[in-house]
Amino acid sequence: MKFDTIIIGGGLSGLISGIQLSKQGQRCVIISSGQSALHFSSGSFDLLNALPDGKSVNKPLEAIGELIEQAPAHPYAKLGTSKFAQLTEEAETFLQDTGIPTKGKAEQNHYRITPMGTLKPTWLTLEDHLQGENANRIQWKKVGIFNVTGFLDFYTQFIVDELAKIGTTCTTHLINFPALERLRKNPTEMRSVNIARVFDNQDNLNELVRQIKAERGDCEIIALPAIVGLSRKDALAYLQKEIGKPVYLLPTLPPSVPGIQVQQQLRARFQEAGGVFMLGDIVLRAEKEGDRISRVYTNNHGDIPFTGKNVILATGSYFSQGLIADPERVYEPIFNLDVTYSRNREQWYSRDAFEAQPYQTFGVKTDKDFRGVQNGKPIENLYVSGAILEGFNAIKEGCGAGVSILSALYVADRISSKQEML
Ligand SMILES: Cc1cc2nc3c(=O)[nH]c(=O)nc-3n(C[C@H](O)[C@H](O)[C@H](O)COP(=O)(O)OP(=O)(O)OC[C@H]3O[C@@H](n4cnc5c(N)ncnc54)[C@H](O)[C@@H]3O)c2cc1C
């Protein structure tokens, strides 16, 4: 099977480079073994919330110089200051154009509300999510929170308590009706995605409107856990129109309905642009000719190879098995690329769970063009993007989605400019 670019991994990073390259007329395939980190997403994309030394960051564009000094192997350091700024702008437009409207700008972090009700800095938040103006304030003073009876992945009281600390009063309301009762018979079925499927049905959405209208009182806005809009993107707009008040979503514990919706939207856009998405297949190995990857083999296609002028490795970190840790080493399982990690296992983690964990920064080494390195030498046509990269700590630095998005855009740009030169 012949393609211009073979992309391994269909998460945020692989999908973004796939869309960029397909839109330019390249024939691309994304081979993806399964779910991605988006299925667990908060509904916000982080760019840079803190420097490696722990200093918090409010203005990522201004802090990037200091980050590069502190962490020269960081993916943002490879981009450099001006490319970093250019790509953040490109990313904001890209999401908008792809049908994923967000609020926020790279110039200044804003605040998202966590499932525990606290406020955390971030870069972009899905437009329909409730946000904070700063660390101590949301725009609204009276919020009506509506939850579904028996839904345990949403802690209403924590949110009420935390918002009260910053001067917002909440009333809480429970919703129930026969379609939800049926789910409730088996408590394990009461998960966000299953509830969202109930609200994809128009009659059920109408019943939700009826119950909210009956109880909405004098609150300024309605807040719901993110359990609507799985398959219908207009669900929230419909609720707002029918209820006559602004309606916002609050994040739940995983799985994340908004994250799955982003994944579906990206995949749809990739396929509309002519890309081929193969879900449920695993890339097992590859062959090289000289310093190029010549063939890629998957579980489902056996001896039939995938060939392409370029390959992008976007298989994520430990979570998605892009990186594997065994008792002796951390390795990349498809190409056996060079991985940065400490040989001394004691240095993989800190015993203080709240400290930055060194293993988080382990990842695949690349050259300045994000080409994977094998035995110290870059592979000519193998690019690496996303969570698998070395040199950053997505949790402590709050930069996970930023690294995945910016490196994807950069890699797509490298591949297309190389094609133009041929
Ligand atoms: C649980 C979790 C939640 C997160 N939430 C947030 C958040 O809310 N905000 C934020 O800014 N950042 C978050 N992050 C950071 C996150 O890493 C990035 O935001 C980003 O989504 C990662 O995207 P990715 O495409 O690089 O990797 P992934 O999303 O991990 O995708 C990798 C894909 O590669 C596939 N794959 C792996 N190996 C193979 C193979 N051999 N063959 C074929 N396919 C393969 C996997 O199935 C998966 O689909 C989160 C990370 C995790 C782990």
PDBQT file of the ligand as one rigid body, heavy atoms in Angstrom, charges set to zero:
ROOT
HETATM    1  C1  LIG A 501      -4.804  10.574  30.236  1.00  0.00    +0.000 C 
HETATM    2  C2  LIG A 501      -4.255  11.847  29.685  1.00  0.00    +0.000 A 
HETATM    3  C3  LIG A 501      -5.012  13.002  29.696  1.00  0.00    +0.000 A 
HETATM    4  C4  LIG A 501      -4.492  14.210  29.182  1.00  0.00    +0.000 A 
HETATM    5  N1  LIG A 501      -5.254  15.333  29.204  1.00  0.00    +0.000 NA
HETATM    6  C5  LIG A 501      -4.735  16.489  28.729  1.00  0.00    +0.000 A 
HETATM    7  C6  LIG A 501      -5.521  17.694  28.738  1.00  0.00    +0.000 A 
HETATM    8  O1  LIG A 501      -6.663  17.712  29.172  1.00  0.00    +0.000 OA
HETATM    9  N2  LIG A 501      -4.950  18.840  28.267  1.00  0.00    +0.000 N 
HETATM   10  C7  LIG A 501      -3.662  18.850  27.794  1.00  0.00    +0.000 A 
HETATM   11  O2  LIG A 501      -3.178  19.924  27.395  1.00  0.00    +0.000 OA
HETATM   12  N3  LIG A 501      -2.928  17.716  27.740  1.00  0.00    +0.000 NA
HETATM   13  C8  LIG A 501      -3.411  16.554  28.197  1.00  0.00    +0.000 A 
HETATM   14  N4  LIG A 501      -2.664  15.410  28.165  1.00  0.00    +0.000 N 
HETATM   15  C9  LIG A 501      -1.330  15.446  27.544  1.00  0.00    +0.000 C 
HETATM   16  C10 LIG A 501      -1.459  14.711  26.165  1.00  0.00    +0.000 C 
HETATM   17  O3  LIG A 501      -0.344  13.914  26.053  1.00  0.00    +0.000 OA
HETATM   18  C11 LIG A 501      -1.652  15.613  24.950  1.00  0.00    +0.000 C 
HETATM   19  O4  LIG A 501      -2.617  16.577  25.215  1.00  0.00    +0.000 OA
HETATM   20  C12 LIG A 501      -2.048  14.925  23.642  1.00  0.00    +0.000 C 
HETATM   21  O5  LIG A 501      -3.438  14.652  23.534  1.00  0.00    +0.000 OA
HETATM   22  C13 LIG A 501      -1.231  13.703  23.278  1.00  0.00    +0.000 C 
HETATM   23  O6  LIG A 501      -1.479  13.459  21.921  1.00  0.00    +0.000 OA
HETATM   24  P1  LIG A 501      -0.550  12.524  21.027  1.00  0.00    +0.000 P 
HETATM   25  O7  LIG A 501      -1.207  12.438  19.697  1.00  0.00    +0.000 OA
HETATM   26  O8  LIG A 501       0.861  12.992  21.089  1.00  0.00    +0.000 OA
HETATM   27  O9  LIG A 501      -0.567  11.082  21.750  1.00  0.00    +0.000 OA
HETATM   28  P2  LIG A 501      -1.794  10.125  22.120  1.00  0.00    +0.000 P 
HETATM   29  O10 LIG A 501      -3.021  10.888  22.349  1.00  0.00    +0.000 OA
HETATM   30  O11 LIG A 501      -1.286   9.265  23.222  1.00  0.00    +0.000 OA
HETATM   31  O12 LIG A 501      -2.038   9.245  20.802  1.00  0.00    +0.000 OA
HETATM   32  C14 LIG A 501      -1.164   8.238  20.406  1.00  0.00    +0.000 C 
HETATM   33  C15 LIG A 501      -1.927   7.286  19.484  1.00  0.00    +0.000 C 
HETATM   34  O13 LIG A 501      -0.994   6.346  18.935  1.00  0.00    +0.000 OA
HETATM   35  C16 LIG A 501      -1.602   5.067  18.893  1.00  0.00    +0.000 C 
HETATM   36  N5  LIG A 501      -0.508   4.061  18.866  1.00  0.00    +0.000 N 
HETATM   37  C17 LIG A 501       0.417   3.795  19.819  1.00  0.00    +0.000 A 
HETATM   38  N6  LIG A 501       1.234   2.804  19.392  1.00  0.00    +0.000 NA
HETATM   39  C18 LIG A 501       0.815   2.434  18.160  1.00  0.00    +0.000 A 
HETATM   40  C19 LIG A 501       1.245   1.459  17.194  1.00  0.00    +0.000 A 
HETATM   41  N7  LIG A 501       2.297   0.655  17.428  1.00  0.00    +0.000 N 
HETATM   42  N8  LIG A 501       0.566   1.357  16.030  1.00  0.00    +0.000 NA
HETATM   43  C20 LIG A 501      -0.504   2.168  15.757  1.00  0.00    +0.000 A 
HETATM   44  N9  LIG A 501      -0.952   3.089  16.635  1.00  0.00    +0.000 NA
HETATM   45  C21 LIG A 501      -0.304   3.233  17.802  1.00  0.00    +0.000 A 
HETATM   46  C22 LIG A 501      -2.453   5.023  20.151  1.00  0.00    +0.000 C 
HETATM   47  O14 LIG A 501      -3.488   4.076  20.042  1.00  0.00    +0.000 OA
HETATM   48  C23 LIG A 501      -2.999   6.464  20.204  1.00  0.00    +0.000 C 
HETATM   49  O15 LIG A 501      -4.206   6.556  19.492  1.00  0.00    +0.000 OA
HETATM   50  C24 LIG A 501      -3.166  14.215  28.652  1.00  0.00    +0.000 A 
HETATM   51  C25 LIG A 501      -2.400  13.035  28.661  1.00  0.00    +0.000 A 
HETATM   52  C26 LIG A 501      -2.934  11.869  29.157  1.00  0.00    +0.000 A 
HETATM   53  C27 LIG A 501      -2.080  10.617  29.136  1.00  0.00    +0.000 C 
ENDROOT
TORSDOF 0
